Amino acid sequence: MKPHYLYYSFDAWLKNRHGAKVQKISLDGRFGCPNRDGTIQHGGCTFCNADGSGSGLMQKGLSITEQWQYWLDKFAKSDRLKNTKNFLAYMQSYSNTYGSLEKLKNLTDTLQNLEKCVGFSVGTRPDCVDEEKLRLLASLPFQTKWIEFGVQSMHDRTLERIRRGHSAECSKQAVLLAHKHGLNVCVHLMAGLPGENSADFLNTVQEVCRLPIDGVKLHGLYVCKNTKLEEEYKNGTYIPMQEEEYVNLICDALPLIPSHIAIHRLTADSQGDELIAPGWAKLKGHVVRGIESLLFQEGKWQGCQNDVPSENPYTALYKKLERL
């Protein structure tokens, strides 16, 4: 049995849905964040890079269409991806439903005209959605329609400490509303948040799995330059998780997650030279292999402490997908 046969990866979910490889393309629509511009507060979350996540191509002056073409051209030269015909538009940076309905409509009009685009995944905050915006996203003529919420924790004391600007109840209501409109919902969860221990993180995992979610993105918190968290790290009030601690925690979390929920990510990606600590946050592939290896050694798989306790369902699934 291969180690990655132990959980339902997002790549596998996409291939299962579309019957072929689907490559995600990260895009930046410069939507901003209410936690930075003063609507909620200035400065954002304690851990947040002021430049946002993503490729940074918008900062170089490229429109969404130009960013898309940049990546299509790049992938066309790749031996691994040159024959890929299906691509997913991932609106990654900042909060992509923040602002007016008209602004979101301009984005959705652009997405519908992207070459070879079979779906989208829109990253945002739980407090930046409403009925009209979710209805608009759900109306788009794509086979795959995801919305990703930065939930991070289901503990209000933690959300207050990291200056998140919304409550756990807000996250719950956003998930329920997006599900009501027929969107696939992914939640982002952070391990190693200030003031939290392993039990707190596992409790958050269990709480979100009681909601109608379809995907989970797991992150280890890392310290970025020029953030409040950097100050806490340097004065000793925040200590990042060790790699072994993180690997063990994710191997405890995956068995709690139902088998139908796609695992979009097992660890975070630091961007460029933003990383202060921990050093292992740069070693994404190494960390993922460590998680897979430990799952294999301990005889665990996603959902083995939830809906599939007696049999690993992923071996048959991956063998089917390998034939596509």
Steps between C-alpha positions, in 0.01 A plus 500: 500500500635844407505756784288752310224237479416593859302821444279665239721762337351796315681388183316169529170677563545708184597200290207303637264788413635576153635163389838657422784698657401853605774753575433785742613850402539761776371845410504840670203734452617763753183487708643627828394409852263668750736400778769723348325803353333615821154354437566261790846615603841593359794263478316175440553172680815467709647245257400654167747611235400848381554391138253213527560148373523393137735553208534879522431541130231763560765715667700476177207653312350185348122478475324177594481401133870572455588305815299208368677507164838527672437171682349326196814584304723385786317170541507438124881479527489255791552132424265408784216739411534573128207271412268633771174631354308599812587784738346635820505874575607548861437852629755481780614841619307689767117485524353455154136567590584822686349814352199560282293246313595684181869440565436130554290494181795644305715219636251227411461641147878472460512145633240385249721614212821326608625240254479136621350605834273229641433649841603737775594516863451837667687574822338742744408576861183371669386858560526600133209301353126551474205349314552706181870425466460130565207482260715663231787254549261205500343617172823475299502232227791297633514134596705578811418789736687536829508769765779497760455660840787602726356351819836428671349411840161435654609651832397863547779566750751405232329704230515803729866444581604477134283806415296297255203739511221241487358233729469124477123545462563723198702217341222253571233719344713568190551128443129429538406782261749395232383139527140616466590656163661180375864604517771259607646635823864476610613626840855610585623389842825598673697284739733663750302818556603712803344372820377175346617146569449181302165428666372843396593438137343154495185646654485754216537218247210312659285814517537585130441137400154527656423768240415432132853544369658328200866588549761589760826688457743436786772753579781516750532856625827663404647840586514758218715811483346828610209348691376521857583130530863578416508734800353228721753249370794731561393587854438133581122512545440276197690177430430324164425131487783258433476298180456168684226653715315626192531168314364310800211744541390473137518122526264526797269739313455311172334195662231734639409638155224316306621317191299710249673826601780599263833593658606806303828541685699331778734787578550866415719663233715794597548757224838633388710636785210569738582213739653573841428166670477203517754396238315177418210704358712530183509121462146429380576177315706366789223575750232339282711187459550492875124512559434227244777281642373531857142424397629187328713395797215546746240327282283811479303657218262792460169418666619191688366657821190628327301344215742232368641329811546149362618547142717746312285621205777680311690208348216414263435868425859578402530185290191613309638849453834367373314340210355835389 
